[in-house]
Every structure is written in C-alpha cells, then in structure tokens.
Amino acid sequence: MARAAGEKAGGAGGGAAGSATVSRSVLVRADARAVWAVVSRVMDLEEWVAGVRSVKAETQALSGVGAGRAIAFEDGAVVRERVVGWVEGKHVSYIMLDGLPLDSYHATISVSPEGRRAARVTWRSHLGASPGRGGPGEAAASIGALYSASLAGLKRLVEGRAR
C-alpha cells in the first residue's frame, strides 16, 4: 500500500506561501527494471494512474525529454504535460502546461532498487498557486489522493506480472 512520505502546504508547513510539496511512495515486490518498464511508458498512464481515461501524444517524441501529452481524466478534465527530465531506469520529471487550477506543477516519479527483487517508487511534486486560485492546499490533497491510488495500481499491475 502507498504510504505518505510528507505533504506540506504553504506557511507553517515549511513551504513558501502559495506552494506545496506532495510525496507518496510504495514498495513494489518486483525487479526495478520491471517497474521502470511501466513507469517509463509515459503515454500509457491509463494502465495504472487512477482516473485516466486516455492519453494523447502531443509531440513526435513518445518518451524522454520533450515528450508531450494531453491526459483526459474520467471527470472530464484534460491536463497537458511535458517531460523535462529523464534518467533511464531511474526517474522521469514533468511539468504541467495547463489544465489544473495551479500556477505551477513539477513532478518526478523515481524508481530505486531495494534489494534484488524490490523497488521503491516515489512520486513527488511541487506546486504553486496564487491566492486568486485558492492556494495550493485543496490541490495538494487531491494530488496526494491521486498519487496514493495510482501507486497502489502500479504495485498491483507490476507484482501481478512478476508472478
């Protein structure tokens, strides 16, 4: 099951006013390469990310830095993102271009081996919202719930394939 690794929203939480950090992680009982094989397919999110209806590529690049996507969620929201960081077998970072009530959103999904047959997956984001957008608190809570549900889905998917 996914566990909270920390969540801070503005002021007293340690972040600057109008910013938040959301982090969730899960231990997957499978080889890190098997986990990365799923995480690195950034156009196939509907396999494991909660609430995703479809993903449409917006660039010729389908993976790696520069890959762009439009994610359609079951609730009708469409979020456009671009991959801005990529270390093969270790992590993918991306930013939101539009579609969320935030001024900024930068996230990284990392895969770290833990022993011979397990991997720790951590999904961490930094987000910012101006007071006119209601601040980041509500968005941080929603994003945290999405990460937890999605990491549980990733764990089920990868561990099911490893059997």
C-alpha positions, 0 to 999 in steps of 0.5 A: 500500500502507498504510504505518505512520505510528507505533504506540506502546504504553504506557511507553517508547513515549511513551504513558501506561501502559495506552494506545496510539496506532495510525496507518496511512495510504495514498495513494489515486490518486483525487479526495478527494471520491471517497474521502470518498464511501466513507469517509463511508458509515459503515454500509457498512464491509463494502465495504472494512474487512477482516473485516466481515461486516455492519453494523447501524444502531443509531440513526435517524441513518445518518451524522454525529454520533450515528450508531450501529452494531453491526459483526459481524466474520467471527470472530464478534465484534460491536463497537458504535460511535458517531460523535462527530465529523464534518467533511464531506469531511474526517474522521469520529471514533468511539468504541467502546461495547463489544465489544473487550477495551479500556477505551477506543477513539477513532478518526478516519479523515481524508481530505486532498487531495494534489494534484488527483487524490490523497488521503491517508487516515489512520486513527488511534486511541487506546486504553486498557486496564487491566492486568486486560485485558492492556494495550493492546499485543496490541490495538494490533497487531491494530488496526494489522493491521486498519487496514493491510488495510482501507486497502489495500481502500479504495485498491483499491475507490476507484482501481478506480472512478476508472478 
